[in-house]
Amino acid sequence: MNFLRRRFSDSSFVANLPNGYMMDFQRPDNSTSNPVSPATERRQQPLQPTPPLSSGTSIFSSISSAMKQTTQAAAGPTEPTASPTPVVQQKPQILLVIDDAHTDWAKYFQGKKVNGELEIRVEQAEFSELNLAAYVSAGCMVDMQVIRNGSKVVRSFKPDFVLVRQHAYNMALGEDFRSLIIGLQYGGVHSVNSFFSVYNFCSKPWVFSQLIKIFNSLGPEKFPLVEQSFFPSHKQMLTTPTFPVVIKLGHAHAGMGKVKVENQHDFQDIASVVAMAKTYVTTETFIDSKYDIRIQKIGNNYKAYMRTSISGNWKANTGSAMLEQIAMTERYRLWADSVAEMFGGLDICAVKAVHSKDGKDYIIEVMDSSMPLIGEHVEEDRQLIADLVVSKMTQMVLTVGSSPSPLRPWPQQMSVKSQMQPQPGPQLGQLSQPRPPPQGGPRQPQGSQPPRTVAPPQQRLSPQGQQPLSPQSTSPQQQRSPGSPQQTRSSAGSSPSQPSRPGVFPPQQPRPPAQGRAPGPQGSGELPKQQAAPHPHLNKSQSLTNTFSLSESSQRGNPNEDEAKAETIRNLRKSFASLFSD
């Protein structure tokens, strides 16, 4: 800097500069367009600071702006806090209603929310319009193809809940949708009624067997059950104790597949028809009824109806009939409550009974959630079903995170087994060949294996990765167990030599690592004698190179090789001495 100052202060040097050269240094604004030397930049830096007042003002303005940004940042999260409210309601709960198109169930769920937060999206279709695929972890995916207003609508969705309002199996109509019930149950979808009960209701004799259990439990006075017989095929249909009887073929609904038989000859004729149908048959004693009784239960709501045939048909549900609601008695309530406990619980069910002309009641059938709604309170019953479904969906949402799934304990058991399975391996390995202690550590007692004091990295120094032959490399023990854990552990980088005689190596004696070649049979006989003398310089703090050289000398400690090496060294010394003497 002093030199430059003297040069610029020299008048002769300034006079020799081109015209306007020094003027460029006096215009700092044009410094960006002209090349500027570092000295000029250092001269311009003292001109940059502003007066103290402006500096203080700029600092104050920067602090003010920072405080404004901080205030905005603090006030900013208040807006997103209101936005997570729709995130909680992110996607509505999908309710699949399996019913015909005559009832629009969407209007009964309009305005209802699950747990007061989640919207409900209703998808309605019949069994014949559904297809699905169920997975263990992904749940159940449903494909729906329906006709709405003359146009075909195709949708795919994952239902959260299902309301079953249609029969899954009907032999009279040739409809068998039990595979869909299995798929929905497989996908872990909740429903009303449960898919377990819906599947069990696909066989009326199977359901009647549950009524027999209730009959045996409560007795004929509290639970009067009609007398019924079951025949798996036509071969057992020889005769019946009393006539007339009502024969019910297979599994059908709405009075289909039912025949009244007056005598033995008609009974044999029906047996031939059963042979062609290839199905099971039930027979009931015909009861000359005065009217039919139906007790329905929807959640905690009970209703009782009486139906009287007007057309004179022995089937009260066929032809013209008069329907009226009757008082709900404790006896009827007991029937409904007893039946509602079948198959793990029925949320929607109905009991059908016959009131004979002699004043006795006989229970003949039970219906599940697919029962038809009758009477003047159909709209009320549908609203009750909608409220029941919403309560069940709310219960499912509240308990799905707290109660574990029945499948969850299985992975835990598998994890416990996986943790227990590897344990026998290390135990066996420890019995055959324990892990060596650190160098300088106490020696562990062992029958025929000395402690390994040489660090495994010495074994990795082998250029060819060959395994050195130990004095007992051809021992009968190793010949009998070529794949023993000892050889496996030695091939992974540990010292492979395992002498069978105790006390061959001292506690601090290292064993020779692999050097790319294995000593021959002649050297193997003298190797234990050479290894019997410990190296006093081999300790824990010795470098890897010294250890390598010492172990090499101990491995090649053959008298003939030592003499040849000494002779070679003497010859080299003589050659170097004669070379330098010249």
VOTINU-753079 format. One record per residue (C-alpha): y, x, z. Coordinates in steps of 0.25 Angstrom, whole numbers, plus 5000, padded with zeros to 4 digits. Each point is the difference from the previous one (the first is absolute). Example, Ala and Ser with C-alpha at 12.3 -4.5 7.8 and 13.67 -1.06 7.14 Angstrom:
VOTINU-753079
498250495031
501450064998
***
This chain:
VOTINU-753079
500050005000
501050115003
499750074987
500349874993
501249985007
500550134997
499649984985
500849874999
501250065008
500150114990
501149974990
499450084988
498749925002
500749874999
500850044989
498850034991
499449865002
500149904989
501149905000
499849885009
498850065007
500550005013
500649864998
498549955000
499850055014
501349925004
499449874995
498849965009
499949864993
499550074987
499050085007
498949914996
500250034985
500250155001
499050105006
500450035014
499650135007
499549995014
501250075005
500949894995
499149895006
500150075014
501550004997
500049864997
499249965012
501250015010
500849914992
498949885001
500349965015
500949895001
501149995011
499449975014
500649865000
499249974987
498850075005
500049915013
500349884992
498850034991
499150025012
500549875006
499749934987
498650064998
499749965015
500549864997
499249994987
498850055008
500249895011
500249894989
498750054994
499350005013
500549865003
499549954987
498750065002
499949945014
500449864994
499150024988
498749975007
500549875005
499949944986
498550054997
499649945014
500349874995
499250034987
498650035006
500049855004
499549964986
499150135000
499249935012
499849884991
499750094989
498949934994
499549865003
498649975005
499249954989
499249875003
498949964990
499649855001
498749974993
500249854996
500149924988
501449984993
500149855006
500650065012
501250095000
499950085012
501250084998
501049895004
499249995014
500350155003
501450004995
501050055010
498950055009
499950155004
499050085006
500450055014
501449944997
500350124990
499050014989
500149904988
498849944995
499650004985
499049894996
499050034989
499149884997
498849994991
498649955000
498750085001
499850004985
501350064998
499850125008
499450144999
500150115009
499650155003
499950045015
500150155005
499750065014
501450065001
500849934990
499649865004
499949884991
500749994986
500049854994
500249974986
500449854997
500049934987
500649865001
500649904991
501349955004
500849904992
499150034988
500250155000
499150105005
500550085012
499350145004
500350075013
499450115008
500350015015
499450055013
499949875009
500450025015
499449865004
499149904993
499949855003
498749944995
500149864996
498949994989
498550015001
499450144996
498649944996
499649874994
498649994994
500449864994
501150064992
499450144997
501150075007
499750125008
501150095005
499450065012
500250144993
501549985002
499849965014
499250135002
501150084993
501149945008
499250035013
499750144994
501550034998
500349965015
500949884997
500349905011
499849854997
499949865005
498949975002
499450145001
499250054988
498850025009
500049855003
500349964986
498850084995
499149935011
500549874995
499450024987
498749945004
499949875007
498750025007
500550135006
501249935006
499149895005
499150105007
501350035008
500149865003
498650005006
500450115009
501249925005
499049885001
499150085009
501150055009
500749875002
498949904999
499949874992
500949925008
501250094999
499750054986
499149904992
499550064988
499249934989
498650034998
499850094988
498850084993
500150124991
499150044989
500250134993
499449954987
499349874994
498650065004
500249965014
500549864997
498749925002
500549885009
501049975011
499849925013
500949894997
500749924989
501049994995
500550144999
501250074994
499750124992
501050114998
499850104989
500550145001
501550025003
501049894995
501249935004
500649864999
498749925000
499450084989
498550035001
499749895010
498949904997
499549895009
498549984999
499349875005
498550044999
499050104998
499949984985
501550034998
499850125009
499050064991
500949974988
501150085007
499150115003
499850024985
501550004998
500150115011
499050084992
500950004988
501250035008
499350125007
500849995013
499849965015
500149865005
500449935013
499549865004
500749915010
499749875006
500849894993
501049945010
500549864997
501550035003
501149915004
501050114997
500250154998
500850085010
500850134997
500650095011
500950114994
500650115007
501150094995
500450105010
500349925013
500249874992
498949895001
499949884991
498849894999
499849914989
499149884997
499549974986
499449874996
499349984987
500549884992
499250014988
498749995008
499550144996
499150075011
500950124997
501349975007
500750114992
499649944987
500749884994
501149925007
500250025015
501049965010
500550125009
500849995013
500350095011
499449985014
500350055014
499550145003
499049995011
499550125009
498749984994
500550034986
500950115005
498750065006
499349994986
501250074993
500150115011
498550035000
500050014985
501350094999
499250115007
499050024989
500050134992
501050075009
501049885000
500549904990
501549975000
499849884990
498849925001
499549855000
498849935006
499449894992
499249895008
499449874997
500149885009
498849914999
499949855001
499350015013
501250085006
499550145000
500750124994
499350114992
500650134996
499650034985
500950114995
501150105003
501150054990
500950125000
501450034995
499649954986
499949865006
500849894992
501249945008
500049855001
500849895006
501549975001
500350145006
499750094989
501350064999
500050025015
498750074999
500450094989
501250045009
499150035011
499250094992
501250074995
500550025015
498650055003
500050104989
501350055004
499650025014
498750074996
500850094991
501050035011
498950045009
499450094990
501350074998
500250025015
498650055003
499750084987
500750125006
499549995014
498549964999
499250104992
499249964988
498449995002
499950114990
500950105007
499050055011
499150044988
500950124996
500250045014
498550015002
499950084988
501050095004
499350025013
498750034993
500750104991
500650075012
498650005006
499250054988
500650144999
499850035014
498550044999
500350104989
500950095008
499049995012
498950044991
500950114995
500450055013
498550015004
499750084988
501250094999
501249985009
501450034996
500350155004
501050035011
501350074997
500050155000
500050065014
499549875006
498849995009
498650004993
499249875000
498650015004
499149974988
498550034998
500050084987
501450004994
501150095005
501549965000
500850024988
501250095003
500450034985
501149904995
499649924988
501150054991
499250134999
498949924993
501049954990
500450144996
498750014992
500450024985
498749934995
499849905012
498650055001
499249985013
499650145006
498650015004
499750015015
498850075006
499349875002
500449944987
498649994996
499549955014
499049895000
501149915007
500950004988
498949994990
499549875008
501449945000
500850044988
501049885001
500250025015
501449975006
500150155003
499950044985
500949894997
501150055010
499850144995
500249964986
501449945004
500650135004
499350045013
499250125003
498649974994
499250115007
499249955012
499150105006
498849945007
499950105011
501049985012
500950125004
500150074986
501549994999
500850035013
501049895004
501250064992
499250054989
500449944986
499049984989
500350054986
500649904991
499649994985
500650114991
499549954986
498750065001
498849995009
499350125006
498750034995
498749995008
500050155004
501449985006
499549875007
499050085008
501050095006
501249915001
499749955014
499950145005
501450034994
500649875006
499550035014
501150105002
501349925003
501350044993
501050035012
501249984991
499649864996
500849905008
500849884999
501350064996
499450094989
500549974986
499249944990
500050124991
499450095011
499049905003
499649994986
499950154999
499250025013
499149894996
499850064986
499650135007
499149945010
499349924988
499950134992
499750095011
498850064993
499850155003
499850034985
501249924996
500850075011
499650144995
500349974986
501449945004
500350135008
499650094988
500949924991
501250015010
499750155001
500050014985
501349934999
500750085010
499550134993
500649944987
501349965006
500150145007
499750084987
501049914992
501150025010
499750155002
500250014985
***
